[in-house]
Amino acid sequence: MICQACGVEAPTRKVQFHKHTGMLIVMQHGHFGGNFCKRCINKYFAQFTGWTALAGWWGMISFFITPCVLLWNTGLYLTTLGLPAPAPGAAPPQLTQEAIDKLGPYTDRLFSALNAGRPHKQVAEEIAGLAGVTPMQVLLYINAVIEASQEG
């Protein structure tokens, strides 16, 4: 899977963390969610829960909402503890010349499958296995081919 926050190919889990800011008269509430890797889950849990723990209490209604938000974020975070972390130094995939060379022979097959209406994700996984690249590199390759055809 691809982390929607950082773009790294790693195991992901769907989460949605909330942030609450209490003020004397008004309050603000926000959230951020998606399919995130362990590294991003840790980051956003700390940011949103830490902010809420510090700034959530400063209003009459917020005094009661803040514990709920803290419990929600913590409970959600606990469900992700078993998720493996991305490999050390993992970075978003890049379309290298090596990947382009490996994908070249599969271009017709790739676009035939897409034109037949097959889902991008399914086609990318299939072609990636054949070419020895990652599914994200296949998707980057598709975009590069389309951009090149539109330019010239």
Buried (B, 14 or more C-beta within 10 A) or exposed (E): BBBBBBBBBBBBBEBBBBBBBBEEEEBEBEEBBBBBBBBBBBBBBEEBBEBBBEBBBBBEEBEEBBBEBBEBBEEBBEEBEEBEEBEEEBEEBEBEEEBBEBBEEBBEBBBEBBEEEEEEEEBBEBBBEBBEBBBBBBBBBBEBBEEEEEEE
